[in-house]
Amino acid sequence: MRTPPAHVAPPDQARKRRRLARVTLACAVVAALGGSGIYLAGAQAEEVAVPGRVQAEAFAAQSGAQTESTGDADGGRNVGWLANGDWLRYDGVSINGAELTARVAAHNTDGGAVELRLGTQTGALLASFPVAHTGGWQKWTTATARASGVPTGPQTVFAVMKSASRSDFVNLNWFTFGPATGTTPSASPTPSSGPATPGTPTAPGTPTTPPAAGWVPVDQAAWSKELAAFTAIKPKAVPPGTTRVPEFHTDCEVANSAPDDPIVLPGLSGASHQHTFFGPKVDAFTTTDKLLSSKTTCNAPGDLSAYWVPELRKDGKPVPMKSFRVYYGSRVKDPSTVKPFPPGLRVVEGDAKRQVDTPKSSGSNQFWCAGSAEIGRSADGNWPVCAAGGNLIFQLVFKDCWDGRNIDSPDHKSHMGDPVNGVCTGRYPVAVPDLSFMVNYESLGGDGLSLSSGKPSSMHGDFMNAWEPDHLGALVRSCLNQNAKCGVEPTFAGG
């Protein structure tokens, strides 16, 4: 089991016990396999396919969920980190009878319910599964419920979490919608997490295992074409006086603001907290293809990518942006190994659900003062107060090692990782540019500030790659690969 670094427990005992259980189990596994040479990141049991069963991780969209390897007898993965108000959406569900079941585990004594609703999160109630304490996050039991009716034809079903608890209260492994007979649900085996050869795509036409829900495989033909063109680029000569730092950037104006998120909540207008979008104008239906035919507010030639962050507010009103710059760099020892982003890459960094205090020097998710000194803190201690002449700023750094296989994953993060000792290796063998959002606000900080997602600790960012390959390739080849500082084009800078 795993506890992601960004998933920080609130001060309640149920969540603390859950973290302790996960850490204890992880330590036991490491102790048992120490020195064996076996690398277990992403390891899991073979999923048992049962006709008529829908695996919990086969969702088409979600809010607040994360997947993990499961200790349940049927193997596969389960969906966890589920709290009141979180939901999972399943498309094309055939309901074959009124007797429904759900496989649940809970280590929160508050309990709750998992409601199944038709069409939308607030649609007609199909059934409700009661959730009680089962004795552990991997202590599984089968809950039963009776459907209010048996609608005909494929249905969109939302599983909506309901609990009085302020913490996670349930894990889900699968549902059945009527007798366990009929067509096997569409959930596919989880893709291999084994290492790929760095920068080498699978040959077109090579048989591959169908991806599990939420995993989006890279277009191998497009990726092969992009890599071939990139390899053929002759880098520009680096002139004397160039600052030897692998870097280029793009500057963007605000494109629009909307309660949408086409990565986390695609096709669901108004379902997200308010975001500020940079680059092309974005809504819930934005795709890479749409971006490639859009106008942009970014100044780097060929950059049609979309970038967004939660809206910052002062006393409930949007805080104006001063500037937004994205640096593209490298954190690996050998920047000559960096490849361009694969076509259509989508990534989220940060955790919108993380709601913890961030006092000065707490070391994470810190807003700070640019251009002047910090002269105080807000009354709650979470926001700096900047001296005149400065402004409030946040820097968000993304992961820069790619798994070489998928352009998206169920949590929009698991296809990306960090370098290990300066090298992209293991599950994440392909070095790609390291994104760093520099978000500058027309604000001196202080009281009355909040993000649309909550506390400063919930700051996060989204990136949808829509660079024109020839422009991105030239920048990576001449600037990053040669450890040279550039601006918005592959022309070099000093100082």
Disulfide bonds with the S-S distance in Angstrom:
Cys252-Cys298 2.00
Cys369-Cys386 2.14
Cys401-Cys424 2.00
Cys479-Cys486 2.14
